[in-house]
Structure formats: C-alpha cells, structure tokens
Amino acid sequence: MISAFTNSFKIPELRSRILFTLLVVVIVRLGAVVTLPGVDDNVLQDWYKQVQEQSQDSQGLTAVLALMNVFSGGGLQNSALFALGIMPYISASIMMQLLTAVVPSLGKLAREEGGRQKISLYTRVLTIVLCLFQGWMLAKSLVTPEANPFLRDIASGSTRELVPDGGTLFIIKTVIIITAGTMFLMWLGDQVTERGIGNGVSIIITVNIIYALPGALFQVYNTYVASAGEDLLKPFTLVALLAFLFFVVAAVISITQAQRRVPINYAKQVRGGKMYGGQTQHMPLKVNYAGVMPIIFAQAILMFPGQIIGWAFPNELWARNVMNALSGSNWIHYSLTGLMIFFFSYFWVATMFQPNQIADDLKKNGGYIPGVRPGKPTAEFLDKTMSRLTFAGAIFLTLVAVMPPILTALMGVPPLAAQFFGGTGLLIMVGVLLDVMRQVETHLIQRHYDGFLRKGRIRGRFDRPGGVGAAAGGNQILWLLVVAAIIIIGGLVYYQVAAQ
C-alpha cells in the first residue's frame, strides 16, 4: 500500500490531479475560517464553549450543533464565508432527483438528449433559492440571536453584541456573501471532478467532516486521559472505544460494498453471419442501495419541525420540549429515526430501482435469469430480492444513525467525537475514500503499477472510469500554488495584525 502512494506521484497526470485536489482543499478550509464582515466571532466562540461544557444537561442540543457544525466544516461555528457549505446544493440535488422520479414530465426530460443539462440547470437555480432563504435565516439569527432557539443564550451570556451593526445593509450583504460562497464551492467541486481526483462535491463534504477530527481527539484525550486521575476504568474504556471504532469502520466498509450478484445468461443469436450472446454476466444488487440518503432525510425531517416551532414560539416551554424531543437522546427520537429510515430506504428503492424496466430490457436483449421466466416473473423476482436486501440495509442504517447519540448518552463520549462512530459523516467518509482509492488504483494499473491491494480490486461507490476531463497543466498548478501561498501569507499577516 505504501508503494502505491509513492507510485502515485510518479505518474505526471495523476500527480497533477492530486496536487490540484489538495489546492482546492486548502481554499475550502480558508473559506471556512474567514468570518463574515460585521460579526464579532469572539462572542460566538465563547457561546460554543459554554454549550460544550453544558453537554450533560442538553445532549440533544449539543448533538445537533455538533452535526450542523461538522457538515459546514466549522463555517457555522466561525460564521464564515462558507457558513452553509455545500449542503444547499446537496439538498437541491436530492429534491430534483426525487422530483425526476415522481414527476412524469421531469422524468421524460431526463431521458431526452440534453435533458440532463437542463436538470442540472434547474438544480443550480434551486440551489440559489435555498441559499437565499437559508442565508436570510442565518443573517436574522445573527442579528437577533434571542429569537433563535440555538443562539438565544448568547444575548444573556455575553455583554457584547454578536453583530454590533445589524441593520438591513448587514442582512443583504450577508445573504449575498453566503450565497456567493456556496456557489463558489459548487464551482470548485465541478473543477475537482473534471481536473482532480474523485467526486468534487463529495471531496468537499469529506474535508469538512475530517476537519473536526483533531478537535474530537482532543476532547477524547481530556475526557479519558487527562481527567482520569486514579480512575483506571477510563483508560480501559478508551481502549474499548478504539477497538469498537475499528469494528464499526470495518462493518461500514463491508456493508457499503456488499452486493448480491444475480446471474444473467444471454441466449445465442445469429446476426449477419456472426453469433452473439451465449455468455454469462452478473447483475449486482447492493445491500445498501439507498446509501446515506435515508439518514439525511430522517434527520432533516426531525430537525426542521423543531426549529420552526422554536422560531414561531421562542418563549414557550412546550416548544423547547418539542425541539428537545425531536432532536434529543430519548426513545421518541430513536423510534422516529428508525421508522423514517425504513420508510425512506424503501421509498428510495421504489423510485430509483425499476424492476419492470430491467426485466423488459433483459427480454429485448435475449437475457434471462436462470430458473426464472422472462417478463413479469423476472420483475417479481427482482422486486422480491431487492425488498429483502433493502430490509437488511435499513437495519444497518438505523444502527449506524443511532450510534453517536447512544454513545454520548451511555458512555459520556463527547458529541463531536461520537460523530465519527457512526451517522452520516462516517458513511460519507468511507464511501468517498473508497471511491478516491479506486480511481487512483485505476490510474496505477493502467500504467502497469500495483494497486493498493495485490489481490483483488477496490470496489467504490461509482462504477465509472476515473476522471472524465483533462488534468490540470503544470503552469496552471504553479500559478494556483502561487495564488494560494499569497492568500495564506495575507491571512496570517491579517491574523497577527488583528491579534495585536
């Protein structure tokens, strides 16, 4: 495996792609730490520390804050230029994908020539709309934190205002900057997909998740090592947690790549004096066909009603109880999460997996499943098989989704560290890293180098060739590195001047 990383930089095209991707990662992280103009970030940092210290009394609130902050790459905590991250684009993509499967006109448009480009245009327009709405809500919550159930304690816990000059000009300026930041991230993601390595949007999300790893390790150290004293049980608990983490990661990798291969035989056909068919292939049916989408849908549905009720009734005790019940560590939250994950798992498979169309295509091409008659019996067989696989995948997703809050409630694991034991973040990281390793391995094998594994191949999430565009040229990489160095040096100088 070490030789594979060394060989990656021996291939000029692959080296350029890796350097370009690393450069984009630097730009993404810089945008997540630069605070919005007009916001006193010291007030926000002090409040976040206070929330972390009170985690035992408000585990649900802390878990939600940790999840939202992790997916924004710290941009939410820093009130940064990339405060919303890439999530509005992800939400718009999911909405358009579901609408394409449900609305007949959009489904017909997606199958036409050039229809995908129009769907992509609609997705970007919807992203701008979501950015404007979410940016306005974020700007209003910064100006009047007492009206936001997540920020209401800032007003009473600090003598300084979060936004000293929070007029209409600040709201308009903030909405424009946040929207531009998200669109710039979306453009960077497209550039990484074309000129870098891996899927650009997924890389950005993974980088924003991994950024929290050092802080999570520091919290774990303070919890189980620094404050252990003479309590020998805490170090043993830390060792058990590390072993459990390796087990969870191995299980996620296994289920992510698990599939049932349905054999497909093709009848021999004579066309123009040549014989076609007669071979045997396999149709891979993934156990976790829906991926991470059911967890995202379930968390969004459970999170937003509580926020809306909290904003509508900011001073009501029952509204805060409802918000804590939907996002806290209790049996109501766990039960609703499990039910919604099961529902959306089957809903996703029902909208994306079309057994009737697959059966018709097999029949037209002379393919059949051994022991199953072509046509309707084949569709019923595929539907029954996929239903069983979806049931197993839904159980797996439910266990992964409830793992972080359970560890926080039962074993006192800090919420930020608990996010790496399961949930959406772990699934995304595993899938993206597998996809990147598969693309790098494809480049290595094409140049007659060994891959990461001497036996077998790495199966990623996407069955597509690595890289669809031209690699960035040497001069482009050089100029981009120069610009990045200037930005970093300027940021350090500004930070030193501001500190003085």
C-alpha positions as CSV (number, residue, x, y, z in Angstrom):
1,M,0.0,0.0,0.0
2,I,2.9,2.4,0.8
3,S,4.4,1.7,-2.6
4,A,1.0,2.6,-4.2
5,F,1.2,6.1,-2.6
6,T,4.8,6.5,-3.8
7,N,3.9,5.4,-7.4
8,S,1.0,7.9,-7.5
9,F,3.5,10.8,-7.8
10,K,5.5,9.0,-10.5
11,I,2.6,9.4,-13.0
12,P,2.5,13.1,-14.2
13,E,-1.2,13.2,-14.9
14,L,-2.1,11.6,-11.6
15,R,0.3,13.8,-9.7
16,S,-1.3,16.9,-11.3
17,R,-4.7,15.7,-10.3
18,I,-3.7,15.1,-6.7
19,L,-2.0,18.5,-6.4
20,F,-5.0,20.2,-7.9
21,T,-7.3,18.5,-5.4
22,L,-5.1,19.4,-2.5
23,L,-5.1,23.0,-3.6
24,V,-8.9,23.1,-3.7
25,V,-8.9,21.6,-0.2
26,V,-6.7,24.5,1.1
27,I,-9.1,27.0,-0.5
28,V,-12.1,25.3,1.1
29,R,-10.6,25.3,4.5
30,L,-9.6,29.0,4.2
31,G,-13.2,30.0,3.3
32,A,-14.5,28.1,6.4
33,V,-12.4,30.1,8.9
34,V,-12.7,33.7,7.5
35,T,-15.5,35.4,9.5
36,L,-18.3,37.3,7.8
37,P,-17.9,41.0,7.8
38,G,-19.7,42.7,10.8
39,V,-19.8,39.6,13.1
40,D,-17.9,39.5,16.4
41,D,-16.7,35.9,16.3
42,N,-15.3,36.1,19.9
43,V,-18.9,36.2,21.2
44,L,-19.9,33.1,19.1
45,Q,-16.8,31.2,20.2
46,D,-17.4,31.8,23.9
47,W,-21.0,30.6,23.5
48,Y,-19.9,27.4,21.7
49,K,-17.5,26.7,24.6
50,Q,-20.4,27.2,27.1
51,V,-22.6,24.8,25.2
52,Q,-19.9,22.1,25.1
53,E,-19.4,22.5,28.9
54,Q,-23.2,22.0,29.4
55,S,-23.4,18.9,27.2
56,Q,-24.5,16.7,30.1
57,D,-27.6,18.9,30.6
58,S,-28.5,19.4,26.9
59,Q,-27.2,16.4,25.0
60,G,-29.8,16.8,22.2
61,L,-28.9,20.4,21.6
62,T,-25.2,19.7,21.7
63,A,-25.5,16.8,19.3
64,V,-27.5,18.8,16.8
65,L,-24.9,21.7,17.0
66,A,-22.1,19.2,16.5
67,L,-23.7,17.7,13.5
68,M,-24.5,21.0,11.8
69,N,-21.1,22.4,12.6
70,V,-19.3,19.3,11.2
71,F,-21.1,19.4,7.9
72,S,-20.3,23.1,7.4
73,G,-16.6,22.4,8.1
74,G,-16.6,24.8,11.1
75,G,-18.1,27.5,8.9
76,L,-21.2,27.7,11.1
77,Q,-19.2,28.0,14.3
78,N,-17.0,30.7,12.8
79,S,-19.8,32.5,11.0
80,A,-17.6,32.2,8.0
81,L,-17.9,32.9,4.3
82,F,-18.7,29.2,3.7
83,A,-21.1,29.0,6.6
84,L,-23.7,27.0,4.6
85,G,-21.1,24.8,3.0
86,I,-22.1,22.7,0.1
87,M,-25.3,21.4,1.7
88,P,-27.8,23.7,-0.2
89,Y,-26.5,22.1,-3.4
90,I,-26.9,18.6,-2.0
91,S,-30.4,19.4,-0.8
92,A,-31.3,20.8,-4.3
93,S,-29.8,17.7,-6.0
94,I,-31.8,15.4,-3.8
95,M,-35.0,17.3,-4.4
96,M,-34.5,17.3,-8.2
97,Q,-33.6,13.6,-8.2
98,L,-36.8,12.8,-6.3
99,L,-38.9,15.0,-8.5
100,T,-37.4,13.4,-11.6
101,A,-38.6,10.0,-10.3
102,V,-42.0,11.2,-9.3
103,V,-43.0,13.9,-11.9
104,P,-43.5,12.3,-15.3
105,S,-42.6,15.5,-17.3
106,L,-39.2,15.8,-15.5
107,G,-38.6,12.0,-15.9
108,K,-39.3,12.3,-19.6
109,L,-37.0,15.4,-19.8
110,A,-34.1,13.5,-18.1
111,R,-34.3,10.7,-20.7
112,E,-34.2,13.1,-23.7
113,E,-31.0,14.2,-25.4
114,G,-29.7,17.2,-23.5
115,G,-32.2,16.8,-20.8
116,R,-29.6,16.1,-18.1
117,Q,-28.1,19.5,-18.8
118,K,-31.5,21.2,-18.2
119,I,-32.0,19.2,-15.0
120,S,-28.5,20.4,-13.8
121,L,-29.5,24.0,-14.6
122,Y,-32.7,23.6,-12.6
123,T,-30.7,22.2,-9.7
124,R,-28.4,25.2,-9.7
125,V,-31.3,27.6,-9.8
126,L,-32.9,25.8,-6.9
127,T,-29.6,25.9,-5.0
128,I,-29.6,29.7,-5.3
129,V,-33.1,29.9,-4.0
130,L,-32.2,27.7,-1.0
131,C,-29.0,29.7,-0.4
132,L,-31.0,33.0,-0.3
133,F,-33.6,31.6,2.1
134,Q,-31.1,29.9,4.4
135,G,-28.7,32.8,4.3
136,W,-31.5,35.2,5.3
137,M,-32.4,32.9,8.2
138,L,-28.8,32.8,9.3
139,A,-28.3,36.5,9.0
140,K,-31.5,37.2,11.0
141,S,-30.4,34.7,13.7
142,L,-27.0,36.6,14.0
143,V,-28.7,39.9,14.3
144,T,-31.4,38.7,16.8
145,P,-29.9,35.6,18.5
146,E,-32.6,35.6,21.2
147,A,-35.2,34.6,18.5
148,N,-33.2,31.6,17.6
149,P,-33.6,28.6,19.9
150,F,-29.9,27.6,19.2
151,L,-28.5,31.1,19.9
152,R,-30.8,32.6,22.4
153,D,-28.3,32.1,25.3
154,I,-25.9,34.5,23.6
155,A,-27.9,37.5,24.5
156,S,-27.9,36.7,28.2
157,G,-24.5,35.2,28.4
158,S,-22.4,38.0,26.8
159,T,-22.1,41.7,27.5
160,R,-21.2,42.3,23.8
161,E,-23.5,42.1,20.8
162,L,-22.8,39.4,18.2
163,V,-23.4,41.9,15.4
164,P,-22.7,45.4,16.6
165,D,-24.3,47.0,13.5
166,G,-27.1,44.7,12.4
167,G,-29.2,46.7,10.1
168,T,-30.7,45.9,6.7
169,L,-27.4,46.5,4.9
170,F,-25.8,43.8,7.0
171,I,-28.5,41.3,6.2
172,I,-28.4,42.0,2.5
173,K,-24.6,41.9,2.5
174,T,-24.5,38.6,4.5
175,V,-27.1,36.9,2.2
176,I,-25.1,37.8,-0.9
177,I,-21.8,36.7,0.6
178,I,-23.1,33.4,1.9
179,T,-24.9,32.6,-1.5
180,A,-21.7,33.5,-3.4
181,G,-19.7,31.3,-1.1
182,T,-21.9,28.3,-1.7
183,M,-21.9,28.8,-5.5
184,F,-18.1,29.1,-5.4
185,L,-17.9,25.8,-3.5
186,M,-20.1,24.2,-6.1
187,W,-17.8,25.5,-8.9
188,L,-14.8,24.2,-7.1
189,G,-16.5,20.8,-6.8
190,D,-17.0,20.7,-10.6
191,Q,-13.4,21.6,-11.1
192,V,-12.2,18.8,-8.9
193,T,-14.4,16.3,-10.7
194,E,-13.0,17.4,-14.1
195,R,-9.4,18.1,-13.2
196,G,-8.8,16.5,-9.9
197,I,-9.3,13.1,-8.3
198,G,-12.6,11.8,-7.0
199,N,-16.1,13.4,-7.0
200,G,-15.6,17.1,-6.2
201,V,-18.7,17.7,-4.1
202,S,-18.1,14.5,-2.1
203,I,-14.5,15.6,-1.5
204,I,-15.6,18.9,-0.1
205,I,-18.0,17.3,2.3
206,T,-15.4,14.8,3.4
207,V,-12.9,17.5,4.0
208,N,-15.4,19.4,6.1
209,I,-16.1,16.3,8.2
210,I,-12.4,15.4,8.7
211,Y,-11.5,18.9,9.8
212,A,-13.2,18.1,13.2
213,L,-11.1,15.0,13.8
214,P,-8.3,16.8,15.7
215,G,-10.8,18.5,18.0
216,A,-12.6,15.3,18.6
217,L,-9.3,13.6,19.5
218,F,-8.5,16.4,21.9
219,Q,-11.9,16.1,23.6
220,V,-11.4,12.3,23.9
221,Y,-8.0,12.9,25.5
222,N,-9.4,15.3,28.0
223,T,-12.3,13.0,28.9
224,Y,-10.5,9.7,29.2
225,V,-6.8,10.5,29.8
226,A,-6.2,14.0,31.3
227,S,-9.1,13.8,33.7
228,A,-8.7,10.1,34.6
229,G,-6.6,10.6,37.7
230,E,-6.6,7.4,39.7
231,D,-9.7,6.0,37.9
232,L,-8.2,3.1,35.9
233,L,-11.6,2.4,34.3
234,K,-11.4,5.4,31.9
235,P,-8.2,4.3,30.0
236,F,-9.7,0.8,29.6
237,T,-12.9,2.5,28.3
238,L,-10.8,4.4,25.8
239,V,-9.1,1.2,24.5
240,A,-12.5,-0.4,24.2
241,L,-13.9,2.6,22.3
242,L,-10.9,2.5,19.8
243,A,-11.5,-1.3,19.2
244,F,-15.2,-0.6,18.7
245,L,-14.4,2.2,16.3
246,F,-12.3,-0.2,14.1
247,F,-15.1,-2.7,14.2
248,V,-17.7,-0.1,13.1
249,V,-15.5,1.2,10.3
250,A,-14.9,-2.4,9.1
251,A,-18.6,-3.1,9.2
252,V,-19.5,0.1,7.3
253,I,-16.9,-0.8,4.6
254,S,-18.3,-4.4,4.3
255,I,-22.0,-3.3,4.1
256,T,-21.1,-0.4,1.7
257,Q,-19.5,-2.8,-0.8
258,A,-21.8,-5.8,-0.1
259,Q,-23.9,-6.9,-3.0
260,R,-25.8,-9.9,-4.3
261,R,-24.8,-10.9,-7.8
262,V,-27.8,-12.2,-9.8
263,P,-26.5,-14.4,-12.7
264,I,-27.7,-13.3,-16.2
265,N,-27.5,-15.6,-19.2
266,Y,-27.8,-14.4,-22.7
267,A,-29.1,-16.6,-25.5
268,K,-27.0,-17.1,-28.6
269,Q,-28.2,-15.0,-31.6
270,V,-27.0,-15.0,-35.2
271,R,-26.8,-11.5,-36.8
272,G,-25.4,-11.1,-40.3
273,G,-23.5,-14.4,-40.2
274,K,-22.0,-13.7,-36.8
275,M,-23.0,-15.2,-33.5
276,Y,-23.6,-13.0,-30.5
277,G,-24.5,-13.8,-26.8
278,G,-24.0,-17.1,-25.1
279,Q,-22.1,-15.6,-22.2
280,T,-23.0,-15.3,-18.5
281,Q,-22.9,-12.0,-16.6
282,H,-23.9,-10.8,-13.2
283,M,-26.3,-8.1,-12.1
284,P,-25.1,-6.5,-8.8
285,L,-27.8,-5.6,-6.4
286,K,-26.4,-3.6,-3.5
287,V,-27.4,-4.3,0.1
288,N,-27.3,-0.6,0.9
289,Y,-28.8,0.6,-2.3
290,A,-30.1,3.9,-0.9
291,G,-26.7,4.9,0.6
292,V,-26.7,7.7,3.1
293,M,-29.9,9.3,1.7
294,P,-32.4,7.8,4.2
295,I,-30.4,9.1,7.2
296,I,-30.2,12.6,5.7
297,F,-34.0,12.7,5.0
298,A,-34.8,11.4,8.5
299,Q,-32.5,13.8,10.3
300,A,-33.8,16.8,8.2
301,I,-37.4,15.9,8.9
302,L,-36.8,15.5,12.6
303,M,-34.7,18.7,12.8
304,F,-36.6,21.3,10.9
305,P,-40.1,20.9,12.6
306,G,-38.4,21.6,16.0
307,Q,-36.6,24.6,14.6
308,I,-39.7,26.0,13.0
309,I,-41.7,25.6,16.3
310,G,-38.9,27.1,18.2
311,W,-38.7,30.2,16.0
312,A,-42.5,30.5,16.0
313,F,-42.8,30.2,19.8
314,P,-39.4,31.3,21.1
315,N,-40.6,31.9,24.7
316,E,-42.8,28.9,25.2
317,L,-41.6,26.0,27.3
318,W,-43.6,23.4,25.4
319,A,-41.9,24.5,22.1
320,R,-38.4,23.8,23.6
321,N,-39.6,20.5,24.9
322,V,-40.8,19.5,21.4
323,M,-37.5,20.6,20.0
324,N,-35.6,18.5,22.5
325,A,-37.9,15.5,22.0
326,L,-37.3,15.6,18.2
327,S,-33.5,16.1,18.4
328,G,-32.6,14.8,21.9
329,S,-31.4,11.5,23.2
330,N,-34.7,9.8,24.1
331,W,-36.8,6.9,22.9
332,I,-39.1,9.2,20.9
333,H,-36.2,10.4,18.8
334,Y,-34.8,6.9,18.3
335,S,-38.1,5.4,17.3
336,L,-39.0,8.1,14.8
337,T,-35.5,7.9,13.3
338,G,-35.7,4.2,12.8
339,L,-39.2,4.4,11.3
340,M,-38.2,7.2,8.9
341,I,-35.0,5.4,7.8
342,F,-37.0,2.3,7.0
343,F,-39.6,4.3,5.1
344,F,-37.1,6.4,3.1
345,S,-35.0,3.3,2.3
346,Y,-37.9,1.6,0.7
347,F,-39.1,4.9,-0.9
348,W,-35.7,5.5,-2.4
349,V,-35.5,1.9,-3.8
350,A,-39.1,2.2,-5.2
351,T,-38.3,5.4,-7.0
352,M,-34.8,4.6,-8.3
353,F,-34.9,0.8,-8.9
354,Q,-37.3,-0.1,-11.7
355,P,-37.6,-4.0,-11.9
356,N,-40.2,-3.8,-14.7
357,Q,-37.9,-1.8,-17.0
358,I,-34.9,-4.0,-16.2
359,A,-37.0,-7.1,-17.0
360,D,-38.1,-5.6,-20.3
361,D,-34.5,-4.7,-21.2
362,L,-33.3,-8.2,-20.4
363,K,-36.1,-9.7,-22.5
364,K,-35.3,-7.5,-25.5
365,N,-31.6,-8.3,-25.4
366,G,-32.2,-12.0,-25.0
367,G,-31.1,-12.2,-21.3
368,Y,-32.7,-14.2,-18.6
369,I,-32.1,-15.2,-15.0
370,P,-31.6,-19.0,-14.7
371,G,-34.7,-20.6,-13.2
372,V,-36.9,-17.5,-13.7
373,R,-39.1,-16.9,-16.8
374,P,-38.6,-13.7,-18.7
375,G,-41.0,-10.8,-18.4
376,K,-43.2,-10.4,-15.4
377,P,-41.8,-13.3,-13.3
378,T,-38.3,-11.7,-13.7
379,A,-39.6,-8.3,-12.4
380,E,-41.3,-10.0,-9.5
381,F,-38.1,-11.9,-8.7
382,L,-36.0,-8.7,-8.8
383,D,-38.6,-6.8,-6.7
384,K,-38.7,-9.5,-4.0
385,T,-34.9,-9.8,-3.9
386,M,-34.4,-6.1,-3.6
387,S,-37.0,-5.8,-0.9
388,R,-35.1,-8.3,1.3
389,L,-31.8,-6.6,0.6
390,T,-33.4,-3.2,1.5
391,F,-34.7,-4.6,4.8
392,A,-31.1,-5.6,5.8
393,G,-29.7,-2.3,4.6
394,A,-32.3,-0.3,6.6
395,I,-31.4,-2.2,9.8
396,F,-27.8,-1.4,9.2
397,L,-28.5,2.3,8.5
398,T,-30.7,2.5,11.7
399,L,-27.9,1.1,13.8
400,V,-25.3,3.5,12.3
401,A,-27.7,6.5,12.7
402,V,-28.4,6.0,16.4
403,M,-24.8,5.0,17.3
404,P,-23.5,8.5,18.1
405,P,-26.2,9.7,20.5
406,I,-26.3,6.3,22.2
407,L,-22.5,6.5,22.9
408,T,-22.9,10.1,24.1
409,A,-25.8,9.2,26.5
410,L,-24.5,5.9,27.9
411,M,-20.7,6.3,27.9
412,G,-20.2,10.0,28.0
413,V,-18.4,10.3,24.7
414,P,-18.2,14.0,23.6
415,P,-20.8,14.7,20.8
416,L,-18.1,15.9,18.4
417,A,-16.1,12.6,18.8
418,A,-19.3,10.5,18.7
419,Q,-20.0,11.7,15.1
420,F,-17.0,9.5,14.0
421,F,-18.6,6.3,15.4
422,G,-21.5,6.4,13.0
423,G,-24.1,8.6,11.4
424,T,-24.0,10.3,8.1
425,G,-20.4,11.5,8.4
426,L,-18.9,8.1,8.7
427,L,-20.9,6.7,5.8
428,I,-19.8,9.6,3.6
429,M,-16.2,9.4,4.6
430,V,-16.0,5.6,3.9
431,G,-17.7,5.9,0.6
432,V,-15.7,8.9,-0.7
433,L,-12.3,7.4,0.4
434,L,-13.2,4.1,-1.3
435,D,-14.1,6.0,-4.5
436,V,-10.8,8.0,-4.4
437,M,-8.7,4.9,-3.8
438,R,-10.5,3.1,-6.7
439,Q,-9.8,5.9,-9.1
440,V,-6.1,6.1,-8.0
441,E,-5.8,2.4,-8.4
442,T,-7.3,2.6,-11.9
443,H,-4.6,5.0,-12.9
444,L,-1.8,2.9,-11.3
445,I,-3.0,-0.3,-13.0
446,Q,-3.3,1.4,-16.4
447,R,0.4,2.3,-16.1
448,H,1.4,-1.2,-15.0
449,Y,1.8,-0.4,-11.3
450,D,0.5,-2.4,-8.4
451,G,-2.7,-1.1,-6.8
452,F,-3.4,-0.7,-3.1
453,L,-4.1,-4.4,-2.8
454,R,-2.1,-7.1,-4.5
455,K,-5.1,-9.4,-4.6
456,G,-8.4,-8.2,-5.9
457,R,-9.6,-4.7,-6.7
458,I,-11.2,-2.0,-4.7
459,R,-14.9,-1.5,-5.4
460,G,-16.0,2.0,-5.0
461,R,-19.4,3.6,-4.9
462,F,-19.5,4.5,-8.5
463,D,-19.0,2.2,-11.4
464,R,-17.5,4.8,-13.7
465,P,-13.9,5.4,-15.0
466,G,-11.7,7.7,-13.0
467,G,-11.5,11.2,-14.4
468,V,-13.6,12.4,-17.3
469,G,-11.7,15.6,-18.0
470,A,-8.2,16.8,-18.8
471,A,-5.7,17.1,-15.9
472,A,-4.5,20.5,-14.9
473,G,-1.4,21.6,-16.6
474,G,1.9,22.3,-14.9
475,N,1.7,26.0,-15.4
476,Q,-1.8,26.1,-14.1
477,I,-0.7,24.2,-11.0
478,L,2.2,26.6,-10.5
479,W,0.1,29.7,-10.7
480,L,-2.6,28.2,-8.4
481,L,0.1,27.4,-5.8
482,V,1.4,30.9,-6.0
483,V,-2.1,32.4,-5.5
484,A,-2.7,30.0,-2.6
485,A,0.6,31.0,-1.0
486,I,-0.3,34.7,-1.3
487,I,-3.7,34.1,0.2
488,I,-2.2,32.1,3.1
489,I,0.5,34.7,3.8
490,G,-2.0,37.5,3.7
491,G,-4.3,35.7,6.0
492,L,-1.5,35.1,8.5
493,V,-0.5,38.7,8.4
494,Y,-4.1,39.9,8.9
495,Y,-4.4,37.5,11.8
496,Q,-1.3,38.8,13.5
497,V,-2.4,42.5,13.0
498,A,-5.9,41.7,14.3
499,A,-4.4,39.9,17.4
500,Q,-2.3,43.0,18.2
